Amino acid sequence: MTTRPAIARLKVTLEDVEPAVMRRLDVPLRIRLDRLHLVLQAAMGWTNSHLYEFRAGGAGWGVPDPDFEGGPLPAAKTTLFDIIEDTGARTIHYLYDFGDGWDHAVRIERIGEPDPQALYPQLVAATGRCPPEDVGGPWGYAEFLAAIADPAHEEHEHMLTWCGGAFDPNSPDVEQIAPELDRLARRWAPRPRKPRIAEALRR
């Protein structure tokens, strides 16, 4: 009987923004960091349009630049378990879009057994809507919210048009997040083992 891999409960908080943007997620403890990047993109509501890096214990993991020495270690060759084992960190920072500078604190709340009927990753809880892509980081997001909240603001109509209409910063887009995470879970789900020829002949 095969034991399914352990699951990590993560609390992901987008730093320096109000109203708060938080996601709780269950992910495989041994998920590769390049896949965890895709999970965080889907869970937060980003569009995967910029570079990223995970940081813990003075090291970084992301997409290495062959022309730049001293850059991040390859995320595709490292797992969440590796970071915990190697650095002892219980909070990892996920940086996205180095221009806007979005910093996500990823806290490992607990590690436990998986639900044998479930596929992972899974969204457990969500608070707050993700800022629009390319809004200008936390400072630009604060300016954006001020503009859309005030009909007399000189940028009010422009910002509403730019973001595609109404924007509620308190309402996470769960209807989009959950299916995206389910799509990733199904893509990465272990495939049933094909019976060997000898096994098939004995049937």
MONOR-V878422 format. One record per helix or strand. SS is the DSSP state (2 for helix, 1 for strand). FROM is the first residue (numbers start at 1). TO is the last residue. If there is no record, write none. Layout:
SS;FROM;TO, SS;FROM;TO
//
This chain:
1;7;14, 1;22;28, 1;32;32, 2;33;44, 1;52;56, 1;59;62, 1;73;74, 2;75;77, 1;79;79, 2;80;87, 1;91;96, 1;102;112, 1;122;127, 2;137;149, 2;156;162, 2;174;188, 2;197;202
//
